[in-house]
């Protein structure tokens, strides 16, 4: 059992205005530099909420968990009686309960299915190669691009052992942030989901290589272990804002929300329009402020509720569905389109029997759009490292245009399909060309193995085609 200290009766307090006198934007020098590089204006959303409003909440007994400069509000715990009083204050626009202690725990919390351990390392290594080769990432690796110079943020529910595992280059983790109320150590038994996702990006082991092993990253927790409540969406808003303030380039999150402990809190399909929930609006803001946001589509495709969830419905992001290494969609991969009829998911990556590293550092397989998402995010980071002067929107556009269904997208599960990293690098649209991307052969070493990339296919040294 986790040792939790849950702050119950939690509310989101929305403020009526945001005076910015004598305030500085909540941005690091890196973030400010990047805003200038891509001509993105610093505006009111970049300034913090009014500290006087926060002082008033504290004065009357509220405990503030975190604030949101984009939503101009604060997540805080307080009594119902104080919440009623706060709602009447002249500088408060709204008070919304986001968690209490009377609801049962939502049973289908994680919705991830682990399959089997990868005991045969030779087969596993081949499968891992095919996993990256599916979206043609290996040529970029062969050219020396592995995400260097790109800053990523990985947001999830638990990163057990991520600070000690030898499969990660520990110096690449620049810090971590916990937006939950759990009192466990960040790297203690908070769950392995985040560690697994991180391995798809940064993991290095015998026969295994993540998609962007030279990208620096921050780790963030927003998912609380024993409840499912709208507060977790606001935790994720806080994580997106922190990532923006740090100058993050690629944000990967394998979380999604539709159902909560209280049924009246749950979403319906009409709310998945990218504009209704705070977390979806925040993901869109993050994208428009220069971050490439990658979100799991969800694992509800074969259930009664088969739609995507929030924030996968956000605009200007990359929502990611799950396929196997043979390009077949996973039955569980959630359906689009969004409620306002935008294509969702935009793209797909391997999330059916995805190869990853566990908290013991060993190779294993798992199913879920959770694992397709960091693979896609890692691909984006590697592509961006090859094109460092392009903006997030340009990288996103290259990825979408390179996908195999770009000319005839599927509005249910595939979206634009499976991207082609090397085609994206070259600026090609693979859906409209039948010629190979390149007819030159590239030899490269990964681990103790020599591989040959030629005519869009990867071969081992014996000449057997891997993908």
N, C-alpha and C positions, 0 to 999 in steps of 0.2 A: 504494500500500500504506500502510495506517495505521501510524504509529509507535506500537507498543504495548509496554508493559512488563507482561506478565501475571504475577501472583503465583500460581504453580502450587501444586498440592496444597493446596487450600483446604478448610477444615472449618467446620462450624457446631458450636460448643460450647454445649450446654445446661446451665445451672446448676441445682442442686438446690433452691436457695432464693434469696430476695432480701431480706436485711435492709435496712431503710429508715431506720435510725437516722442522725440528723444529715444527712439528705438532703432536698432540695427537689424538688418535682415538676418534670419536664422540660417546662415549659409557659411560653410567653410571656405577658405581661400580657393581650394580646388573647385568647389561648386560654382563660385563666382567666376573663376577663370573659364570654366566650361560654358557658363551662360553667355559670356562674351564671345567665346569661340564660335558658338552656333547662333549668335544674335537672338538670344532668348531674354526677354526683358525681365528685370526684377520688379515685382509688383506687390500689391497689398497682401497677397497670399504668402509671400516670403517673410512677412513680419509676424512676430509672436502675438499671442492674445494679450489683452490689457492686463498687466500684473495686478492692478488695483482690483479687478474683478476676482482674480484668484485669491487675493488677500481677504476679500469679503467672505468668500466661501470658507476659507480656513478659520476665520474669526468666529463663525457661527457653528463650527464643529465638523465641517466636511473634510474628508481625506481625499486629496487629489492624486489620482494614479498617473495620468498623463494628460497633456493638452493637445489640441489640434489647431495649428495656425490656418490650415486650409479650410477646415469646417468651422473655425472660429468658436471653439468650445472646449470643454474639459470633461474628462471621465472621472467621476468621483463617487465615493461611497458616503451615504448619509441616511438618516432616518426618513421615513415617509413623511413625517410631519415637517422636517426641515425642507424636504423637496417641495412640498406645497408652498412654503414660505418663499423659497428661492424663485419659484415660477412667477411670483408676483413682483419681483424686483424689476425696476424700470429698465435695467440694462440686460435683462435676460429675455430671450425670445421664446425659449422652449425648454422643458425638462422632460426627458424620456428615460424610463427605466430600461436598463439593458441587462440586468441580472438580479435574481433574488435567490433565496434559499429554500423555496417551497416546492420546486419542480423536481421531478425525477430526472435521472441522468439519461440522456439520449443514447439509446443502445448502440446504434450503428455509427459509432464515433469515428473510427479511423477509416474503415472501408478500404483496407489494403490487403491483398492476398499474397502471402509469400508462397513460393512454389517449392523449390528444392535447393539444397546446397550444390554447388558446382564442384563435385569431387574429382572429375576428370579434367585436369587443368588444360590438357591439350585441346579437348573439345571446347572447353570454356573460353580459351584464348581465341579460337577460331570464331566462336559465337560473338565474342566481344568485338573482334575486327569487323564482323558483319554488321554489328550494331552501329558502329561509326560509319561504316562504308555505305549503309543504307541511304544516308543523306550526303554521301560523297565528301566527307570531311577529311579523309586520309590524305588527299593531295595537298591540302592546306597545311597539315602537320608535316608532310614531307618537305614543304617549302619553308619550314621553320616557324610557322605561326601556331601558337598554343595559348593565345589569350594574354600575352605579355602586354603590360601597359593598361589593361582594362581592369576596372574595379567592379566587383560583383557584390551583391548582398543576397544571401540565401536565408529566407524566412520560413520557419516551420514550427514544429511543436516540441522537438527534443533533439539534442546533439550529444548523446552519451558517448564518451571517450573520444570525441572529435579533437580534443586538445592533446591527446597522447598517442593516437594511432600513427604508426610509422608509414602508413600508406598516404598520409598527407604531408606536404611540405609545410611544417608548422609556421615558418616565418611568413607565409603568405596570408595567414589569418591576422588581420590588423586590429581586431577587437570583436567584442560581442555585446549584445544588448538584450535584456529580458523585459518585455512589455506585459508579462503575465503577473499574477499574484502568487504563483508557486514559490515556495521558500526553498525548494531543493537547489543544490548547486547546479549551475548552468550545464555542466558537463556530466553531472551525476545521472541517476536513472530517471531521466526526463523523457525517455523514449528514444528509439533508434531511427525513427522516420527521417529526421533531418540529417543524421549522419549518412544514411543510405543515399539520400538525395545529393548531398555534398560529394559523395564518392563518384557520382556520375559526371561531375564537373572536374574535380581535383584529384581523384584517386589514382594512385600509381602502385601497382603490384605486379608480380610475375604473371604475364599474360593479360594484364589489364591496364588500360589507360583511359583516364577521363577525357572529356571533350575539350577542356581548357585548363590544362594542368599548370600553366604559368600565370593565370589571372590571380590577382590579389582579391581577398574577400573579407567581408564582415558577416558574422552569424547573428541572426535575430530570432527570438522566440515570441510568437504572438498567440499560439494555440494553448489553451488551458486544458489540463489533463482530465478533469472529472466532470466538467459541465459543458454544455453546448448552448451558448447564449450570444445575443447580439454584441455583448461587450467584446467578444473575440474579434468581431469585425472592426471595432474601434481600436483594438490593440494593433490590428494589421494596418489601419490608417496611420497610427503612430509610427510603425515600422517603416512604412513608405516615406513618411515625412523625414524620419531620421536618415534613411538612405539618400534621399534627395539632398539633405543638408550636408552630407559627407561627400557628395559628388559621385555617387554610384552611377555606373554606366548601365549595367544589366542587373535587374532584380528578378530573382526566381522564387516563386512561392507555390507550393504544392498543397494549398488549402482552399477550401470552398465552403460556402454556407447557403443553405436553403431551409433546413429544419432545425428547430431548437427545442429545448426542454419544455418551454411553454408553446403550445400549438399556435396561440395567437401571435407569437413573435415570428412564426415561420413565414417564408416568402411564398408567393404564388408566381406563376410564370410571367404574368403581366408586369411584375416588378423587375424582371431581368432585362431592363432596357438601357442599362449603363448610366442611368440618371437618378434612380430611386434610392438605392442604398448608399450610405456614406462611403463604404469601402470601394464600391465600383466607381463612384465619382472621384475618389482619391487616386485610384489606379489610372484613370484618364488624366488627371492633373499631373501625376508623376510622369506619364508618357509625354505630355506636352511641355514639360519642363526639362526634357532632355534625357529621360531614362527609358531604356527598353525594358518593358515589364512583361515577363513571361508567367502565365497563370495556367494551372491545370484545369482542364475542362470538367473533370469530375468522373466518378466511376458508377454512374447511375443508369447507364444506357440500357441495361437489361432489367431494370426495375420499373415499377409503376410510374414513379417520377423518373423520367429518362432525360431530363433537360440538364443543361449546364447549371452552374450555381454562381453566386457572387463571390469574387469580383471577375469571374470569367466573362461576364457580360459587358465589361468595360470597353470603351472605344479606344482606338489607337494603340492597343496592346497586342500581344501574341498569345492567344488562347491555344492550348496544345492538347490534341487528342492522342490516343495510343494505338499503335500498330505493332505487328510482329516483324521479324527480320525479313519476312516475305511480303511485306507491304499490306498485309490483311488487317483490317481494323479490328480491334478488340470489341467483343460484344458488349462489354461493360462501359466502353468509352461514351461519355455523355453526349447528348444530341444538342444541336442548335436548330435553327438560328436563334439569335437574341429576340426578345419580345418586340423590338422595333425592326426586325427582319434583316439584321446585319449577319453576314456569314460568320458562324461559330461552329467549331473551332476554326481558326485561320489555317493552322498547319498541324501536322502529326509527326511524332517521333516514336522510337521503340519504347513501348510500355507494356507489351505482352511478353512475359518471360524476359524482362529487362535484366541485364547483368549489372550487378552492383557489388559493393563491399559492405560487409556487416560490421558491427561494433567490435568484432574480434579480428577484423582485418581480412577475413576470408571471403572468397567469392561466393555469391549466391544469386538466385534469380527471384524476381518478384513481378507481380502484375499491378498496374495502376497508371493512370495519367500522371500521378505523382512523380513517376520516374521518367516518363517521357519529357516532362517539363524541364528538369535540369539538364538533360541531354540537349534539348533544343537551346536552352539558355547558354550552355557551354559552347555549342556551335556558333551562336550569335557572337559570343565574346571572342572566339577565335577568328571569325570573319571580320569583326571590328578591329582586331589587332592588325589585320592585314590592310585595313582601310581606315586608319586612325583619324583622318580629317573629315570623315563623313559623320553626319548626325544620326541620332537614334532612329528618327523617322526614315532616313535614307537606308540604313541597315535593315530596318523592318521591311521596307519596300523591296529591297533586293531579295530578301528571304522569301517573301510571298511570291514575287514574280518568278523565282527559280523553281517553285513547287510544281509537281508533275500534273496537277489538275488546274493549273492557273487559268487556262482558257475555258474550262468547263467545270467550275467548282461544284462540290457536293454540299448542299445546304444542311445536311443532317449530321454527319460524323467526320468525314474527311476534310471538309473545308476546301482550301486550295491544294491540299495534299501534302506530300512529303517533299521538303525543300532539298535543293542540291547546292551544297555549300560552295563547291568549286565554280559552278555556274553562276552563283550569286556573286562570287569574287570577280568573275569575268564580266558580270553585268548581262548575262544571257538569260533568256526565258526558255527553260528546257521543254516546256509544254509544247512549243511550236517548232522545235528543231528535231530532226531525226539523225543529225550528224553527231558523232562523238564530240564531247566537250574538248577533248584534247587527244591527239593521236601520238603524243610522245610518252615514253615510258619513264617512270620515276622509280628508283630503287631506294628503299629506306629501311632502317633497322628499328625495331621496337622490341624492347626486352632483349632476348637472345635470338630473335628471329629476324630473317631478312624477308621483306615483302616487295612485290613489284606492282606498281599501279600503271595500267595501260588501257587506253580506250574506255575509260569510265569503269573499269573493273579492277579488283584487287586479287592478286594471285600469291600463293606461297612459293617457296623456292623450288618446289617440285613441279610447279606449273598448274596446280589445282586452283580453280577459281573459287574465291571465298565469297565474293559478291560482285 
